[in-house]
Amino acid sequence: MKKNPLLYEPHLTVRELSLLPGGEWQPDSSGWSLVQVRSGSGYCLQAQGSTELETGAVLLVAGHSKTIIRASQLGKMSLHAFNVIPARLTGLITLGEQEFLKLAAEKKESAIRILPSDNPTAMNMKELCANHKSAGLLLRLKLIQLFVEAFGGVLEPVAAQKETPDAKERLRSLLQKTPPNELAELSFSELARRTNCTPRHLSRTFHELVGTSFSNQRVEIRMARARELLATSNSKVVEVALESGYKSLSMFNLVFTRRFGTSPGRWRQRNNVG
């Protein structure tokens, strides 16, 4: 059965999974998954081979890595897993950090990482997931912290690159340090002022770095924020429009419908995850 492209994947929610002997499970296709073996044993299967998994081991897996977890033929295997989609963390991570995660997912050597049961991140995840049923903001923040810890601190230097006099590097540095939701509130003229560029040169440079125009990127950021609110909150559509940067409800409805082929209200009915 073909998957609905509009379906909103579970995000920052701990799931309990049970595999029968020889059973298989593939992590979510979007974002990153952090998976821990609660009990039993099995294997991590990839195109280049397999790796044995012990109880307590943790896997950090990029969505499109096509990694499969298979339970041993000797017994059942239970897992704890949660999914992190960087594009939905618009107020917490910068564009530079988003780009790092995107590039890491594309590289075979960093698209999957296996941590042994005695690794501090593995032990923290075991303790956190034992009490995951008390879901709330604090749990979601701790899940994000676990996700960052699993990278071993390599996310920290991303925003520490020095600026250079070159306009392209000034823009690159600003984008690396600016959270997406803050960028969505900037006007093009303000961005030009901050980067000390002429509008024409900025437009060309922005497209070279990001792959799209400033206006299109701003729409994508706002739409990501809107989908997150529609899927996870009870806010009225007009409130979602305002939170996403649109002062006109009719304009928000128009842009959303053009982008996703359905109205915000109908999209919410299909994708609300509580």
Sequence and secondary structure as in RCSB ss.txt:
>XXXX:A:sequence
MKKNPLLYEPHLTVRELSLLPGGEWQPDSSGWSLVQVRSGSGYCLQAQGSTELETGAVLLVAGHSKTIIRASQLG
KMSLHAFNVIPARLTGLITLGEQEFLKLAAEKKESAIRILPSDNPTAMNMKELCANHKSAGLLLRLKLIQLFVEA
FGGVLEPVAAQKETPDAKERLRSLLQKTPPNELAELSFSELARRTNCTPRHLSRTFHELVGTSFSNQRVEIRMAR
ARELLATSNSKVVEVALESGYKSLSMFNLVFTRRFGTSPGRWRQRNNVG
>XXXX:A:secstr
    TT     S  EEEEE TT EE   SSSEEEEEEEES EEEEETTEEEEE TT EEEEEGGG  EEEE TTS
 EEEEEEEE GGG TTTS HHHHHHHHHHHHSTTTSEEEE TTSHHHHHHHHHHHTTTS SHHHHHHHHHHHHHH
TTTTTGGGGG    SSHHHHHHHHHHHS HHHHHH  HHHHHHHHT  HHHHHHHHHHHHSS HHHHHHHHHHHH
HHHHHHH    HHHHHHHTT S HHHHHHHHHHHHSS HHHHHHHH   
